[in-house]
Amino acid sequence: MLLRGDSIGKSMSDYLVQQLEGTPNVSVRTQVQVVDALGEGQLTGLVLADPSGARATLETSALFIFIGARPSTDWLHGVVDLDDHGFVLTGRQGATWLETSVPGVFAAGDIRAGSIKRVAAAVGEGSTAAMMAREHLTTRSPSR
């Protein structure tokens, strides 16, 4: 888990902090931000920057963004369709309900326009979006 802030407890409920700290396969890195995504056609890594500007690469094949009450989606303008408040629009005509205006790019949870802003719903949408992304990647032909 990557945090821009210096503490996981500042913006998260105590019970969630305890669950994360008690989960052996979850590590928390504070005071970093994602400055670039790597890969062609598929995510392979993220470039992270610390407050000093030092950069490091983290190998990963997935990125889930928790943005809180206000979407931090300025970096998505011109990439996917957003509503007037900056939330990602999904379910374009002919697409699945979590697919954005870009085929094969899915949004789930609080960042999605029309979401109900509840943890349980976001978790369900996240797992569904992951399944949809997997299906998209396994069913598309190499010529697309």
Beta strands, then each sheet from edge to edge (+ up, - down):
strand 1: 33-38
strand 2: 45-49
strand 3: 55-59
sheet 1: 1+ 2- 3+
end
